[in-house]
Amino acid sequence: MSMHFFNSLTRQREPFVPLEGRRVRMYACGPTVYNFAHIGNFRTFVFVDILRRHLKWRGYELLHVMNLTDVDDKIIRDARAAGLPLREFTERYVTHFWEDADALDIERPEVTPRATDHIPEMVALIGRLIHCGCAYHSDGSTYFRIASFPRYGVLSGNKLAGNIAGGSARVEADEYEKDDVRDFVLWKRTQPDEPTWDSPLGPGRPGWHIECSAMAMKYLGESFDIHCGGVDLIFPHHENEIAQSEAATGKPFARYWLHAEHLLVDGRKMSKREGNYYTLRDLLDRGYRARAVRYVLAAVPYRKPLNFTLEGVEAAERRLKRLNETVRRLREAVPTTTNQVDETAKVVADIRQSFGAAMDDDLNTAEALAAVAQLETTVNIALSRGELTEAAKAAALAGFEDVQAVLGILDPAQPELLPADIEALIAERLAARRAKNFARADEIRAQLAAQGIILEDGKDGTRWRRA
């Protein structure tokens, strides 16, 4: 089965065909580093991580770029309030973001550029827009002329009629209301107490939208495969990215646009005023595990709204405890030998195919987790009946490795450490066997069995398991 995604640009479910064979170039909008990222942000970042993992699992070579926005109106406002230089202020939140991402087992993209390290690329791109007549200077700032790009609104559906009639409305702010469709700022004139860069455009700083276009094209080229983010970025940010990028290059910008839906908390929009605003650290302080939070964020397919509740996190804790216990028992199980047809191995193979097919179908994590539940049940039945063959065990372990590779919800495999006195007894028994002191070896085996440690001798050596 080929991989399919819902493309926000065409509003259709489409087969995924990269521009360059098995190589995928992908851009994802990263955090604006002026505060801790909240769980709504991480719903999107987990979705992007699962997309990344699935592409790699299916054998694609991935170049994934995620920007760090470290200059915009909010950052400048809060850095000024904190009395800190821009870089010093944002550095702490960059560090906090990576700490939270690591806790959620979010893989690092190949490239994570900062906006303030790419001012020359932004100035050069704005220069191209001025040269083609798509941008203009006014009052010390530079604006994109929306009327110069007839396709404006192709992603969001926002139209130009009001703007063309007036012809002079401009937006200086980085963000604006959803019903505003006006010329937007590319380069902002210097304001008192703001960070400033000298450039051929005059002293100033970049607008928000130009940042992503410049960094995406620097690392991925003028056309690439996937651009993703949250639905809140469709307008104005992603719409403006398309306009300024394609106006400058005359080429399609990104071919597939994927957007994660909103996250609600207890059925309401998350808000500090409502008392339902959570960062990951808030949840960890309450005693929840990061992997349970990841499970909740991953469980609902990315294009459906997610209602986040603390009860849901508690249920995820219980669900993962059972699932990890099954995986542990599977790893430690000693396969049975049988001449019967291995039906369990066949069932597991079918379940693995179902898991992959669900993920190929626009990352349908709900269906994929249903397959995980089937795999868990199948393994537990085989274990309880003593019918787990070597082939079935290998297939089931490979199935759980698939789950971890794509969804990242399982605990990493860690060998259980035995108390030092038991380790010493096992070592003594091994020495006794080598010395052919089988009486002492049997005595130690019985002593360990009384403590719930079962030793199993085989051609590969001696293994232990708990009774």
Residue, then its C-alpha position, 0 to 999 in steps of 0.5 A: m500500500s502506498m502512503h497517502f496524506f491529506n494535502s491542505l493545499t489541494r484539500q484532498r487525500e493524495p498519494f505521497v510521491p517525493l520530488e527525488g525518489r526516496r529522498v524527502r525534504m521537509y520543513a516544520c514550523g518550530p517554537t517561538v522561544y519566549n516562554f515554555a511550550h504548552i501541550g497544544n504546541f507539543r500536540t503539533f510537535v509530536f505529530v511532526d515527530i510521528l510523521r518523521r519517524h514513519l517516513k524513516w521507518r518506510g525507508y525514506e532518506l529524510l532531511h528535516v528542517m525545523n526553525l527556532t523563531d528567536v525574534d518577533d514582537k512577543i519575544i522583543r516585548d518579553a525580553r525588554a520586560a526581563g531586562l535581557p538582551l535578545r539572545e540571552f533571553t531566548e537562549r534559556y527557552v531554547t534550552h527548555f524546549w529541547e529538554d521538554a522535547d527530549a522528555l517526550d522522546i521527540e527526535r531532533p531534526e537534521v537542521t534547526p536554524r535560528a532566525t537571527d542567524h539568517i538575516p542575510e538570507m532574509v534580506a536577499l530574499i526581500g531584495r528579489l521581491i523588490h526586484c520583481g515588483c512584489a515588494y515596496h518601501s514605505d515609511g522605512s519598512t518593506y512590505f509584500r504587495i499582495a495584489s502582485f500575487p494572484r494566487y494569494g489565498v490558495l491555502s487558506g481561502n482568504k480572498l483579496a477583493g477588499n485589499i485590491a479595492g483599497g490598495s493601501a492597507r498594510v499590516e506591520a504586526d507579525e500576527y493579525e486577525k483571521d479576516d485581515v487580508r492586507d499587504f504584510v511587512l517583510w522588513k520592519r523599520t527600527q523602533p526605540d529599544e528594539p534589536t536592529w540589523d543594518s541592511p540595504l533595506g535600511p536599519g531594522r529587523p525581519g517580519w515573522h513570515i519572511e523568516c521561514s521562507a528564507m530558512a526553508m529555501k536555504y536548506l531545502g531548495e526553492s521547492f521541496d516535499i512537505h511543509c507542516g505545522g498547526v492549523d493556526l498557522i495556515f493564515p496568515h503565516h503559511e499563506n504568506e510564506i507561499a506568496q512571498s516564496e513563489a513570487a520570488t522564485g516562480k516555482p511551487f514552494a512546498r508540494y504537500w501541506l500537513h496541518a495538525e488540528h487544535l487541542l482543547v482541554d476539558g472541552r474548552k480552549m486552553s487558557k491561563r484565565e480558564g485555569n486549564y493551561y498546561t506546559l509539559r512541566d506542569l504535568l510532570d510536576r503533578g507526577y505524570r510521566a512524559r511518555a503518557v502525555r506523548y501517548v495522549l497527544a499521539a492517540v487521536p489522528y492529527r487532523k482531528p481535534l484532541n480533547f486533553t484531560l487529566e483523566g486521559v493522561e491517567a488512563a494512558e499511564r495504566r494503558l502503557k503499564r500493561l503494554n510495557e509489562t506484555v513486552r517485558r514478559l515477551r522478551e523474557a519468555v522461553p519459546t516452546t517447541t512444537n511441530q504444529v502450524d504456527e498460527t500465532a506467527k501468522v496472526v502477528a504478521d497480519i497485525r504488523q501489516s495492519f499497523g503499517a497500513a494504518m500509518d500509511d493512511d494519513l498517519n491514522t494513529a487510532e487504527a494503528l493503536a488498535a493494531v497494537a492492542q491486537l498484538e498485545t492480546t495475541v501475545n498474552i494469549a500465547l504466553s498464557r497457553g505456553e504456545l509462543t514459538e520462536a518464530a512467533k516471539a521474533a515476529a511479535l518483538a519485531g512488531f513492538e519494535d515497529v510500534q516504538a520506531v513509529l509512535g515512540i510510546l514504549d519504555p526503552a528496553q532496559p535489562e533488570l539488574l539483580p542484587a549483588d548477592i544473587e549475581a554472586l551466586i549465579a557467578e559461583r554456580l557458573a564456576a562450579r559447573r566449569a569445575k564439574n562440581f555439579a552438586r554445588a551447582d544444583e544446590i545454588r540453583a535450588q537456593l535461587a529458585a527459592q528466591g524466585i530466580i529460575l536459571e535455564d541452561g542452554k547452548d548459548g549459556t545460562r539465562w535467568r528469569r523471575a518465577 
